[in-house]
Amino acid sequence: MAILVSVIALGLFASNFAGEFGQGTIRLLFVTEPNRVKVLAGKLAALGSFVTAGVAAALVASVAASALIPGTEVDTTSWWTADGFTAMGTAWATVTGSALLGGLIGAALAVVTRSSAVSISIGRSI
């Protein structure tokens, strides 16, 4: 799961950053805010919080769907203990960290190559 989410985040970040360069809108952002690092850090923070919230929503939906599916003989009582919540938190942190690292790689490649397709294909092969 972490690898798949990482590739999706890589594509999201790369297409967003490369799209800004490809359409020329990054120039407008740099004109209004001359501190380029602040603009790029803000874009990274916005995309990072979007990915973090998406992974959290997927975790909640997955746990809810798994617990509510009728007809399965899966014992879910241990899910609602302290150890179960710790395991869920660890899984969320692992998948989120993997996604953010993939996104950071995608953003860096997009800034260097200025092309969505090139940065995604290079990032996927890494």
Summary of the structure (lengths in Angstrom):
residues: 126
radius of gyration: 18.3
end to end distance: 17.4
largest distance: 60.4
contacts: 353
relative contact order: 0.22
helix: 87%
strand: 0%
